Amino acid sequence: MPAVTTGLSPEARTRRARMLLGVFRLAIAAIEVVAIVANFRYVLGFRSFATANFFSYFTIQSAFLAVATLSIAAVFALRAPRDPAWLGILRTMVTVYVVLSGIVFAIIVAESSSHGYRVDVPWSDTLLHFVVPALAVVAWSIDSVLGVNPPVPWSTVGWVLVFPVGWLVYTLIRGADVGWYPYFFLDEAQVGSVFGVVVSCALVLVIFLALTATLVAVNRRLWRRARDRRARRSGSPDPTAAPAWSPAPRR
């Protein structure tokens, strides 16, 4: 009589988790789109509004990157057993971008009073700078816990600066031309000197590196735990374990 099995196999559970993760990624992308559209409609009410300025914010550009990356990652999660290695690098970098956007925005809001102005935080900014980054970290963490994708390589720490440095060069050149900067610490007139701008930019770039290194370290640690957990479930021996002692056979 054949044995009756109950529940799902580890592979089936992982596949179901991947599909749920794909739906979650799509949901975050949809929330991000809602936030971008709502924020654009909100700033239309300001007389000083300029479309080019809106799309020059790092937050907005990283939000578009997040929508594209999450959508691609959702397709892979729904249709493939694992993500390609390059997608893990991209997802980690974009997670850093949206998280750091939220951190910088929070600092600007906190410091605005000392610079003589107030920063209002509408619900669209709350979504962009706080809700979406939090959800992105959750989605990134779930993927790391599952551990079915290749571990994120340490080279990601270097790649993470490509987009911010390119954005910074564009912003400084454009700011000098049009007299507008998206963030006060990039404006020499508000910071007080070129040296102040350089120090601020260097500090932000260091935070990029530190945050990325932290995520890579966490991912690789969680990936090793997932690998060991699967090895224990399958009954395969742990190659790092010491060999069991057994008495010598009697002759």
Residue pairs with C-beta under 8 A, 6 or more apart in sequence:
8 16
10 230
10 233
14 81
14 146
14 148
15 81
17 142
17 146
18 77
18 78
18 81
18 146
18 148
19 77
19 78
21 77
21 139
21 142
21 143
21 146
22 73
22 74
22 75
22 76
22 77
22 78
23 74
23 78
24 135
24 138
24 139
24 142
25 70
25 71
25 73
25 74
25 77
25 139
26 70
26 71
26 74
27 135
28 66
28 70
28 132
28 135
28 136
28 139
29 66
29 67
29 70
29 71
29 74
31 127
31 131
31 132
31 135
32 63
32 66
32 67
32 70
32 127
32 128
32 132
33 67
34 127
35 63
35 124
35 127
35 128
35 131
35 132
36 60
36 63
36 64
36 67
36 128
38 122
38 123
38 124
38 127
39 60
39 122
39 124
39 125
39 128
40 54
41 124
42 122
42 124
42 125
43 49
43 54
50 180
53 180
53 182
54 60
55 61
56 170
56 171
56 174
56 182
57 182
58 97
58 101
58 104
58 164
58 167
58 171
58 182
58 183
59 101
59 105
59 128
59 129
61 167
62 94
62 97
62 98
62 101
62 163
63 98
63 101
63 128
63 132
65 94
65 97
65 163
66 94
66 97
66 98
66 132
66 136
69 87
69 90
69 91
69 94
70 94
70 136
70 139
72 87
73 83
73 87
73 91
76 82
76 83
76 84
76 87
77 83
81 148
82 148
82 149
82 150
83 91
83 143
83 149
83 150
85 149
85 150
85 153
87 149
88 143
88 149
88 150
88 151
88 152
88 219
89 152
89 153
89 155
89 156
89 159
91 140
91 143
92 140
92 152
92 156
92 160
92 212
92 215
92 216
92 219
93 156
93 159
93 160
93 163
93 212
94 136
95 133
95 136
95 137
95 140
95 215
96 160
96 208
96 211
96 212
96 215
97 163
97 164
98 132
98 133
98 136
99 133
99 136
99 137
99 211
100 204
100 207
100 208
100 211
101 128
101 129
101 133
102 129
102 130
102 133
103 207
104 183
104 204
105 125
105 129
106 129
106 130
108 119
108 183
108 184
109 119
109 121
112 118
112 119
115 184
115 190
140 215
140 219
141 218
141 222
143 149
144 218
144 219
144 222
144 223
145 222
145 226
146 226
147 222
147 223
147 225
147 226
147 227
147 229
147 230
148 226
151 219
151 220
151 223
151 224
152 215
152 216
152 219
152 220
153 216
154 213
154 216
156 212
156 216
157 209
157 212
157 213
157 216
160 208
160 209
160 212
161 205
161 208
161 209
164 204
164 205
164 208
165 205
168 186
168 201
171 181
171 182
171 186
172 186
174 180
175 181
175 186
175 187
181 187
184 190
184 191
185 191
185 196
185 197
185 200
185 201
185 204
186 197
186 200
186 201
187 197
188 194
188 196
188 197
191 197
191 200
228 238
231 238
232 238
